[in-house]
Amino acid sequence: MRGAVLAGGGATRYGGKPKGLERVGGERILDRLVAALTAATGDTPVLVANAPDAGQWAPGLRVVADPRPDCGSLGGIYSALTAGEGPVLLVAWDMPFVSVELLGALVAGASDFDVFLPESGGRRGVEPFCGVYGQACVAPVVRQLDDEDYRAVGFHAAVRVGHLPLETVSRFGDPAALFFNVNTPDDLAQAEELWRKRASSR
């Protein structure tokens, strides 16, 4: 199992700033995720990013640019899949509260599936940007990209998909917090407040 951090697109809702470099609880979101992925997989993740200065964000991380740019979030999944051999545990870089325990449960449960995702309770029902993807996904993802269909879950009918049940996910924290996205400055302020509440409750 290897890891990948998806740096996403142009952060248009965040004024074009690299939002994963913002700090929550005094620590950059990117650094939080690198530490969690390293602990869950036993190896340093790659950073999927297209920004010219991405190599300076975290010295020591291998940076992989999208081989098929301008293909949305599905293009990022494809980039993570093709950045190495075997399955990849990927996380979007705007999720500051994804935990090592959650990632470990995904790794542990993924062996019988091509895609293994946590149930989220959100609009999709699952969180496609925090999960394990196997090499069997590559061909169906390519077909979907060729059709210019960039939905993150659009290829699922062609592969074996498994879910980490919401009940299990909830053991690691409130799913709404675990999968909280920092997309705007207001979201960052809300994330900081969430961090303070979590810290005070501990």
Buried (B, 14 or more C-beta within 10 A) or exposed (E): BBBBBBBBBEBEBBEEEBBBBBBBBEEBBBBBBBEBBBBBBEEBBBBBBBBEEBEEBBEEBEBBBBEBEEBBBBBBBBBBBBBBEEBBBBBBBBBBBBBBBBBBBBBEBBEEBBBBBBBBBEEEEBBBBBBBBBBBBBEBBBEBBEEEEBEBBBBBEBBEBBBBEBEBBEEBBBBEBBBBBBBBBEBBEEBBEBBEEBEEEE
